[in-house]
Amino acid sequence: MRPDTPADHITEAERLLRTAGQYPQDHEPLFLQAAAHLELAGERARASTLYDELLASTDFPVENPHRVKALKASNLWEYGHEAEARAIIDGIRAAGPLDAAPWEIAAETLEAHDELEAAHDFFSTALTLLLAPGEEVPYATESLLIGRHRVRRLMGVAHDAWDELADTLHTAAVPLDELHDPKRLWALGSSDPGELQAEINRLRAELGTYRSALSRPFPVAVLHWPQDELRELLTAYPELSQEYVSHEDHLARLEAALRDLHAAGTPNLGIVTGTVPSYEAFAASEAASPSDPDLLPQYATTLAARGRAVPWPPARSAACWCGSERPYRSCHGAD
């Protein structure tokens, strides 16, 4: 049963925190889910404590500190700590993370508090940083274009090239201009059956978009082994050498598989990084042998479901997924 009351949300948060104790390698996504339930329960101060614990962790350093900071800022602003929230948001902008999530969270926080110009500036700065001219829009970046379009409609400014791009990416039956029309609020108080029916149709289209996103809450993920981990894996389980000829071949095949999936129209692609201890623990939980190659895709799916997937493709200016620290465009993103 889905949590419905504040008590239900607190119970679910406590369950997630217990799970985080059992699976410390997954503590970040579990803590974030727990914090979200605490916010829904009205326990915002306790949620902020969880964000602080994540950021202060030394045993398992947080993988996306800017996203955690953005969530913390959003939460702080909701219960009266506006100055601290603004300072965190300013810090995110100064840091310029190459990830869409913290930009989107911060921009929507500003938008929610009627800071439309600041929200627009945040969306625009993020897109300038993350989206190269002529580049295909990564899945994670689409929401920045949609959010910017919404804010610009609220501001009453004319369409520009990014708004037109957002229109082309939007596939729902009701156009973005209609979904983001500020006058929609007036229809909610109307007694005209035609206006009310039009609003119902718009809401159904918007709900359909949300349901589509929720139907794939984690990416279609492929499994990446860092060089040292692959060496350890094949030493312990030589039967898997048929799956992995060499590390270079593994990386090339992984990129090729992702490109094939993308060309076939598969959305929301991602990469999960495996470790031998984690893989062995997963095999034990499945009562299976780690040498069984059929276990590898199941392991990848499980990691993705735990929030371990990194979206693919990265921005061409971002670091490559393979860990080389070279820009993606000059590493595996090179054509």
C-alpha positions as a printed NumPy array, in Angstrom:
array([[  0.   ,   0.   ,   0.   ],
       [  1.29 ,   3.448,  -0.9  ],
       [  1.841,   5.825,   2.047],
       [ -1.073,   8.208,   2.457],
       [ -1.003,   9.73 ,   5.93 ],
       [  1.894,  11.483,   7.727],
       [  2.253,   8.415,   9.957],
       [  2.491,   6.178,   6.871],
       [  5.219,   8.37 ,   5.409],
       [  7.205,   8.307,   8.666],
       [  6.895,   4.521,   8.824],
       [  8.155,   4.222,   5.244],
       [ 11.042,   6.609,   5.947],
       [ 12.126,   4.535,   8.936],
       [ 11.934,   1.348,   6.857],
       [ 14.162,   2.925,   4.2  ],
       [ 16.688,   4.018,   6.821],
       [ 16.835,   0.475,   8.202],
       [ 17.417,  -0.798,   4.673],
       [ 20.221,   1.736,   4.252],
       [ 21.889,   0.215,   7.294],
       [ 21.755,  -3.205,   5.625],
       [ 23.003,  -1.93 ,   2.265],
       [ 25.425,   0.925,   3.042],
       [ 26.628,   1.049,  -0.563],
       [ 23.106,   2.205,  -1.504],
       [ 22.686,   4.627,   1.37 ],
       [ 22.446,   7.736,  -0.839],
       [ 19.292,   6.853,  -2.848],
       [ 17.709,   5.269,   0.231],
       [ 18.409,   8.345,   2.372],
       [ 16.98 ,  10.606,  -0.34 ],
       [ 13.794,   8.541,  -0.532],
       [ 13.498,   8.606,   3.248],
       [ 13.977,  12.38 ,   3.314],
       [ 11.24 ,  12.794,   0.7  ],
       [  8.811,  10.792,   2.851],
       [  9.714,  12.89 ,   5.893],
       [  9.   ,  16.062,   3.938],
       [  5.601,  14.693,   2.931],
       [  4.943,  13.91 ,   6.591],
       [  5.76 ,  17.5  ,   7.572],
       [  8.978,  16.42 ,   9.332],
       [ 11.096,  18.91 ,   7.4  ],
       [ 13.695,  19.507,  10.111],
       [ 14.343,  15.771,  10.306],
       [ 14.615,  15.604,   6.51 ],
       [ 17.257,  18.342,   6.605],
       [ 19.185,  16.256,   9.139],
       [ 19.271,  13.372,   6.651],
       [ 20.599,  15.665,   3.92 ],
       [ 23.295,  16.872,   6.324],
       [ 24.225,  13.291,   7.231],
       [ 24.623,  12.429,   3.568],
       [ 26.834,  15.433,   2.869],
       [ 28.981,  14.765,   5.943],
       [ 29.471,  11.033,   5.285],
       [ 33.103,   9.94 ,   4.982],
       [ 32.644,   6.159,   4.873],
       [ 30.478,   6.421,   1.753],
       [ 30.988,   9.872,   0.163],
       [ 27.905,  11.19 ,  -1.591],
       [ 28.044,  10.689,  -5.361],
       [ 25.993,  13.752,  -6.298],
       [ 26.489,  16.368,  -3.579],
       [ 24.971,  19.182,  -5.642],
       [ 21.699,  17.284,  -6.032],
       [ 21.584,  16.686,  -2.272],
       [ 22.307,  20.364,  -1.626],
       [ 19.542,  21.42 ,  -4.024],
       [ 17.046,  19.147,  -2.275],
       [ 18.155,  20.5  ,   1.065],
       [ 17.685,  24.085,  -0.159],
       [ 14.193,  23.302,  -1.435],
       [ 13.262,  21.767,   1.904],
       [ 14.777,  24.587,   3.967],
       [ 12.87 ,  27.263,   2.065],
       [  9.588,  25.443,   2.744],
       [  9.924,  25.795,   6.502],
       [ 11.22 ,  29.311,   6.852],
       [ 14.969,  29.153,   6.171],
       [ 14.937,  31.244,   3.006],
       [ 18.318,  32.921,   3.495],
       [ 20.131,  29.614,   3.938],
       [ 18.297,  28.121,   0.965],
       [ 19.29 ,  31.05 ,  -1.249],
       [ 22.922,  30.719,  -0.164],
       [ 22.93 ,  27.034,  -1.125],
       [ 21.328,  27.795,  -4.488],
       [ 23.927,  30.492,  -5.176],
       [ 26.618,  27.96 ,  -4.338],
       [ 25.206,  25.473,  -6.841],
       [ 25.296,  28.076,  -9.573],
       [ 28.88 ,  29.022,  -8.728],
       [ 29.937,  25.36 ,  -8.798],
       [ 28.356,  24.765, -12.222],
       [ 27.704,  20.998, -11.902],
       [ 27.56 ,  19.034, -15.167],
       [ 24.366,  17.285, -14.127],
       [ 20.81 ,  18.412, -14.852],
       [ 19.208,  17.374, -11.545],
       [ 20.584,  20.067,  -9.173],
       [ 19.872,  22.821, -11.706],
       [ 16.289,  21.649, -12.174],
       [ 15.595,  21.289,  -8.445],
       [ 17.03 ,  24.727,  -7.674],
       [ 15.188,  26.393, -10.576],
       [ 11.862,  24.825,  -9.59 ],
       [ 12.419,  25.945,  -6.005],
       [ 12.819,  29.528,  -7.202],
       [  9.782,  29.164,  -9.47 ],
       [  7.663,  27.805,  -6.621],
       [  8.384,  30.967,  -4.646],
       [  7.533,  33.304,  -7.542],
       [ 11.179,  34.096,  -8.312],
       [ 10.48 ,  33.74 , -12.034],
       [ 13.384,  35.762, -13.389],
       [ 15.835,  33.918, -11.152],
       [ 14.301,  30.565, -12.144],
       [ 14.555,  31.491, -15.826],
       [ 18.179,  32.479, -15.365],
       [ 18.902,  29.16 , -13.631],
       [ 17.283,  27.094, -16.386],
       [ 19.068,  29.098, -19.098],
       [ 22.469,  28.895, -17.402],
       [ 22.102,  25.139, -17.022],
       [ 21.192,  24.629, -20.679],
       [ 24.085,  26.787, -21.842],
       [ 26.407,  24.64 , -19.762],
       [ 24.939,  21.215, -20.539],
       [ 23.649,  21.447, -24.108],
       [ 26.042,  22.067, -27.   ],
       [ 24.608,  23.683, -30.174],
       [ 23.243,  21.028, -32.491],
       [ 23.688,  18.262, -29.914],
       [ 20.916,  15.726, -29.437],
       [ 19.192,  16.509, -26.156],
       [ 20.052,  13.949, -23.432],
       [ 17.047,  12.498, -21.643],
       [ 18.025,  14.1  , -18.328],
       [ 18.24 ,  17.549, -19.954],
       [ 14.778,  17.506, -21.545],
       [ 13.113,  18.55 , -18.28 ],
       [ 15.273,  21.698, -18.177],
       [ 13.901,  22.757, -21.549],
       [ 10.332,  21.988, -20.447],
       [ 10.784,  23.887, -17.171],
       [ 12.274,  26.902, -18.915],
       [  9.358,  26.917, -21.381],
       [  6.896,  26.904, -18.475],
       [  8.611,  29.8  , -16.712],
       [  8.797,  31.865, -19.893],
       [  5.058,  31.388, -20.464],
       [  4.431,  32.622, -16.927],
       [  6.663,  35.629, -17.656],
       [  4.782,  36.357, -20.888],
       [  7.859,  36.469, -23.136],
       [  8.029,  35.356, -26.754],
       [  9.297,  31.965, -27.878],
       [ 12.963,  31.505, -28.655],
       [ 14.948,  28.618, -30.169],
       [ 15.022,  26.627, -26.919],
       [ 11.247,  26.979, -26.53 ],
       [ 10.81 ,  25.628, -30.05 ],
       [ 13.103,  22.721, -29.203],
       [ 11.008,  22.011, -26.084],
       [  7.895,  21.958, -28.276],
       [  9.427,  19.335, -30.562],
       [ 10.435,  17.124, -27.61 ],
       [  6.956,  17.261, -26.057],
       [  4.885,  14.335, -27.35 ],
       [  1.612,  14.7  , -25.418],
       [ -1.591,  15.48 , -27.314],
       [ -1.931,  18.918, -25.698],
       [  0.823,  21.346, -26.788],
       [  3.185,  22.849, -24.227],
       [  1.873,  26.342, -24.895],
       [ -1.54 ,  25.182, -23.758],
       [ -0.282,  23.192, -20.772],
       [  1.798,  26.151, -19.596],
       [ -0.845,  28.809, -20.258],
       [ -1.184,  31.006, -17.124],
       [ -4.852,  31.546, -17.973],
       [ -5.522,  27.886, -17.192],
       [ -6.04 ,  28.862, -13.567],
       [ -9.008,  31.   , -14.557],
       [-10.73 ,  27.999, -16.107],
       [-10.705,  26.203, -12.778],
       [-13.159,  28.765, -11.4  ],
       [-15.3  ,  28.901, -14.51 ],
       [-18.881,  27.662, -14.721],
       [-18.635,  27.225, -18.511],
       [-18.868,  23.477, -19.272],
       [-16.728,  23.92 , -22.397],
       [-13.889,  25.542, -20.466],
       [-14.08 ,  22.921, -17.736],
       [-13.987,  20.07 , -20.276],
       [-10.978,  21.651, -21.999],
       [ -9.182,  21.847, -18.661],
       [-10.002,  18.2  , -17.923],
       [ -8.489,  17.245, -21.295],
       [ -5.336,  19.232, -20.566],
       [ -4.967,  17.664, -17.125],
       [ -5.411,  14.183, -18.586],
       [ -2.663,  14.882, -21.111],
       [ -0.364,  16.162, -18.378],
       [ -1.138,  13.141, -16.191],
       [ -0.37 ,  10.866, -19.116],
       [  3.067,  12.446, -19.443],
       [  3.772,  11.907, -15.746],
       [  2.54 ,   8.305, -15.9  ],
       [  4.794,   7.666, -18.883],
       [  7.788,   8.885, -16.907],
       [  6.813,   6.891, -13.825],
       [  6.402,   3.73 , -15.875],
       [ 10.203,   3.69 , -16.273],
       [ 11.463,   4.984, -12.912],
       [ 14.987,   3.781, -13.612],
       [ 16.923,   3.606, -16.881],
       [ 17.449,   0.696, -19.189],
       [ 20.932,   0.082, -17.842],
       [ 24.04 ,  -1.683, -19.08 ],
       [ 26.779,  -2.962, -16.798],
       [ 30.21 ,  -1.331, -16.719],
       [ 33.232,  -2.881, -14.999],
       [ 36.219,  -0.626, -14.192],
       [ 39.509,  -2.169, -15.251],
       [ 40.612,  -3.327, -11.781],
       [ 37.19 ,  -4.747, -10.988],
       [ 37.037,  -6.633, -14.29 ],
       [ 40.473,  -8.112, -13.677],
       [ 39.391,  -9.276, -10.214],
       [ 36.112, -10.642, -11.582],
       [ 37.795, -12.726, -14.29 ],
       [ 40.469, -13.98 , -11.888],
       [ 37.785, -15.23 ,  -9.498],
       [ 35.358, -16.439, -12.18 ],
       [ 37.264, -17.309, -15.378],
       [ 34.052, -18.746, -16.832],
       [ 33.006, -15.145, -17.521],
       [ 35.982, -14.56 , -19.845],
       [ 33.691, -15.461, -22.756],
       [ 31.639, -12.383, -21.881],
       [ 34.638, -10.075, -21.495],
       [ 37.492, -10.532, -23.982],
       [ 39.4  ,  -7.49 , -22.719],
       [ 38.654,  -4.265, -20.88 ],
       [ 39.015,  -2.202, -24.055],
       [ 36.627,  -4.526, -25.879],
       [ 34.196,  -4.336, -22.936],
       [ 34.097,  -0.52 , -23.113],
       [ 33.693,  -0.483, -26.894],
       [ 30.872,  -3.046, -26.807],
       [ 29.119,  -1.152, -24.024],
       [ 29.111,   2.111, -25.998],
       [ 27.989,   0.268, -29.153],
       [ 25.129,  -1.4  , -27.269],
       [ 23.919,   1.922, -25.919],
       [ 24.04 ,   3.497, -29.359],
       [ 22.072,   0.593, -30.839],
       [ 19.417,   0.898, -28.111],
       [ 19.227,   4.636, -28.687],
       [ 18.895,   4.186, -32.448],
       [ 16.054,   1.724, -31.8  ],
       [ 14.192,   4.428, -29.858],
       [ 14.793,   3.132, -26.329],
       [ 14.483,   6.095, -23.922],
       [ 16.133,   6.748, -20.563],
       [ 19.36 ,   4.793, -21.049],
       [ 21.918,   4.494, -18.278],
       [ 25.135,   2.876, -17.097],
       [ 25.683,   1.109, -13.784],
       [ 29.144,   0.356, -12.433],
       [ 29.743,  -3.044, -10.877],
       [ 32.071,  -4.15 ,  -8.107],
       [ 33.026,  -7.721,  -7.337],
       [ 31.897,  -7.692,  -3.65 ],
       [ 28.538,  -6.208,  -4.632],
       [ 28.125,  -8.746,  -7.438],
       [ 28.98 , -11.648,  -5.141],
       [ 26.492, -10.405,  -2.549],
       [ 23.818, -10.16 ,  -5.241],
       [ 24.585, -13.693,  -6.437],
       [ 24.271, -14.977,  -2.873],
       [ 20.929, -13.235,  -2.464],
       [ 19.717, -14.961,  -5.641],
       [ 21.135, -18.337,  -4.556],
       [ 23.082, -18.374,  -7.821],
       [ 26.697, -18.761,  -8.856],
       [ 28.599, -15.551,  -9.739],
       [ 30.076, -17.473, -12.678],
       [ 26.628, -17.662, -14.331],
       [ 26.596, -15.076, -17.174],
       [ 22.794, -14.909, -17.058],
       [ 23.145, -13.212, -13.675],
       [ 24.94 , -10.166, -15.123],
       [ 21.901,  -8.389, -16.664],
       [ 19.876,  -9.092, -13.501],
       [ 22.629,  -7.485, -11.447],
       [ 22.617,  -4.441, -13.735],
       [ 18.838,  -4.072, -13.416],
       [ 19.029,  -4.331,  -9.627],
       [ 21.71 ,  -1.636,  -9.433],
       [ 19.609,   0.63 , -11.645],
       [ 16.533,   0.052,  -9.475],
       [ 18.582,   1.163,  -6.463],
       [ 19.342,   4.481,  -8.129],
       [ 22.896,   3.585,  -9.18 ],
       [ 22.503,   4.371, -12.889],
       [ 24.223,   7.31 , -14.571],
       [ 22.248,   8.665, -17.553],
       [ 23.649,   8.071, -21.04 ],
       [ 24.728,   9.858, -23.13 ],
       [ 26.492,  12.421, -20.978],
       [ 26.851,  15.955, -22.289],
       [ 29.67 ,  15.958, -24.826],
       [ 31.641,  18.374, -22.649],
       [ 31.151,  16.238, -19.517],
       [ 33.572,  13.574, -18.329],
       [ 33.21 ,  10.264, -20.145],
       [ 31.299,   7.488, -18.404],
       [ 34.301,   5.131, -18.677],
       [ 36.269,   6.918, -15.932],
       [ 39.035,   8.228, -18.188],
       [ 38.306,  11.804, -16.994],
       [ 38.485,  12.904, -20.641],
       [ 35.499,  14.762, -22.136],
       [ 32.954,  12.349, -23.582],
       [ 33.231,  13.964, -27.029],
       [ 36.935,  13.091, -27.28 ],
       [ 36.631,   9.658, -25.618],
       [ 33.781,   7.209, -26.266],
       [ 31.544,   9.949, -27.646],
       [ 33.864,  10.541, -30.587],
       [ 32.151,   9.788, -33.892]])
